[in-house]
Amino acid sequence: MNVFVVGSTASISTIEYEPALVQDMRDQLEKIVPSDIESRHSQTWGDDNGFSHIRATLMGPGITAPVSSGAIVLGTWQQIVVIDHDNRGRSRNIFIQVMGE
């Protein structure tokens, strides 16, 4: 199964989706690519979201997960998540393609 987010400021990943780990992830992303960095993209377009494009590029727009006996194969606490890096709300489209058995 391929899962892909359409757009350049969001990512697809897996995580144990629980509040403390979600906040840890936010904190680490802020360290890696701070939301207040100056970017040429933001200067060019005036939307101050250059950081969100960088984060999305580093994390990637999609993942592939195996399907077996009609079910997605994930770890006990592993969940597929969409991470919206942008600094304002957007509608997101997720494309899912299942192949195989």
C-alpha positions in Angstrom: 0.0 0.0 0.0 1.3 3.4 -1.0 0.2 6.5 1.0 1.0 9.9 -0.5 0.1 13.4 0.6 -0.6 15.8 -2.3 1.2 19.1 -1.6 4.7 20.4 -0.7 4.2 21.3 3.0 3.0 18.0 4.5 4.5 14.6 5.2 3.3 11.0 5.7 5.1 9.0 8.4 4.5 6.5 11.2 4.6 7.2 14.9 3.2 5.9 18.1 0.5 8.6 18.2 0.3 9.7 21.8 0.5 13.2 23.2 4.0 13.2 24.8 5.6 11.7 21.7 3.7 14.0 19.4 5.1 17.0 21.4 8.6 15.5 21.4 8.4 15.2 17.6 7.2 18.9 17.3 10.1 19.9 19.6 12.7 18.0 17.5 11.4 19.4 14.2 11.7 22.9 15.7 15.3 22.2 16.5 16.1 20.8 13.1 14.2 23.4 11.0 13.0 26.3 13.2 9.7 27.9 12.2 11.3 31.3 12.4 14.2 30.7 10.0 14.6 33.2 7.2 14.2 31.6 3.8 14.4 32.7 0.3 11.1 31.1 -0.4 9.4 33.2 2.3 11.1 36.4 1.0 10.0 35.6 -2.5 6.4 34.7 -1.8 5.8 36.5 1.5 4.1 33.6 3.1 6.6 32.8 5.8 6.3 29.1 5.3 9.7 28.2 3.8 10.4 26.1 6.9 7.3 24.0 6.2 8.6 23.1 2.7 12.0 22.1 4.1 10.5 20.0 6.9 8.2 18.2 4.3 11.1 17.6 2.0 13.2 16.1 4.8 10.4 13.8 6.0 9.0 12.9 2.6 5.5 13.0 1.1 4.7 9.3 1.4 5.4 5.8 2.7 4.9 2.2 1.5 3.5 -0.3 4.0 2.8 -4.0 3.3 -0.6 -5.5 3.2 -1.1 -9.1 4.2 -4.4 -11.0 4.3 -6.3 -7.8 3.7 -4.7 -5.8 6.6 -2.0 -3.2 6.7 1.1 -4.7 8.5 2.1 -2.3 11.3 3.7 -2.6 14.7 1.5 -2.8 17.8 1.6 1.0 18.4 2.6 2.1 15.0 0.2 4.4 13.2 0.3 6.1 9.8 0.0 9.9 10.3 -0.2 13.0 8.1 2.0 15.8 9.4 1.0 19.2 8.3 4.0 21.5 8.6 2.4 24.6 7.3 1.8 27.8 9.3 -1.9 28.0 8.2 -4.7 25.6 7.6 -5.0 23.9 4.3 -7.2 21.2 2.8 -5.2 18.0 2.3 -5.7 15.2 -0.1 -4.2 11.8 0.7 -3.8 9.4 -2.2 -3.8 5.7 -1.2 -3.0 2.9 -3.7 -3.2 -0.7 -2.8 -1.6 -3.4 -5.0 -1.0 -7.1 -4.7 -3.1 -9.9 -3.3 
